[in-house]
Amino acid sequence: MAINFNESRTKENLMRAFAGESQARNRYTIAARTAQKQGMYAVSQIFLFTADQERAHAERYYELLKKSAGETIRIDGGYPVDHFDSVEKLLRSAEHNELEEYDNVYPAFGNIAKEEGFIEEATAFYQIAEIEKVHAERFGKIAMLLENNRYYESPEEEEWMCLNCGHIFHGRLVPNVCPVCHYEKGYFIPADLAPFLEHEFLK
């Protein structure tokens, strides 16, 4: 016999996921401000880019809760306080949280939804888990580059993109200002991490 949605664990898990994604969006928006204050405009944009995808995840989970419209859903849960001045720490915290969703939280929620007979909800949990893995890998790569002083320089010739004007710089060391638009080097990002090149990063 199918479980009534409003009596299901899936309903509560969707609300937990909605709350988690909503908080992640705000944490990344705040982290973006921290990065921008430190002159890392491109890193700030990555946080905002990811924050907007978290908004989309929250919207999807909220859409699946429409069957409970008008109801107040009470949940318990733990959510991180990633309040650091260090951009590297913010990135590593984001990486950790995204991996937790990918490895543990959303697969478990998906399995419960499947057991309860909610296939659409289970699919959403599984699909979004895979996206969180991409987020984790991107945050982790940026953190690694910053920690090893490789974000703006490389022992071999690389490509960086200025996010203000789109100039692609080829070389080993990013210039202090973009030679085209004269914006500071904080606007540069390794070209393979530019948002519209995300598919290249996944290869």
C-alpha positions, 0 to 999 in steps of 0.5 A: 500500500502506497504511503500518504505523502503528508505522512511520509519521511520523504516530505520531511526530507524534502523540507530538510533539503529545501532548508539546506539549499536555501542556507547554502545559497546565503552562505555562498552569497556571504562568502562571495562578499568576503572574496570580493573584499579581498580583491578576488572578484573571480572567486566571488563570481564562482560563489555567486554562480554556485549560489544561484544553482543552489537556489534552483535546487531549493526551488525544485525541492519546494516544488515537490512539496506543493502537495503539502501547501498550507501545512507547516512542516516541522523538521530537525537538522544541523547546519554549518556555520562557515563564517571565516575571513579566509577565502581558502577556508570558505572554499574548503568548507563549501567543498566538505558540505557539497561532498556530504550532500553527494556522498551521504545526505541526498542518496539516503533521502533518495533511497527513502523516497524510493522505498516509500514509492515516490519515484520523482522525488527520489530521482530529484535527490539522486540527480541533485546529488550528482550536481553537488559533486561538481560543486565540490570538485570546483570549490576544491580545485580553486582552494588547492590552487590558492593554497599552493600559490598556483591560482595566478601563476603556473610553472607552465604556460596556462590560460586565464580569462578576465571575467570583466572583458573576456580577454584570454591571457596566455602565460605563466604569471597573471599580470597585475592588471588586464592588458585590455580593460585594465581591471585588476588581476582579481578578475582573472580566473583559470580558463578551465574554471570559467563558468561557461566552460564547466563542461570542459572541467568535467572531462 
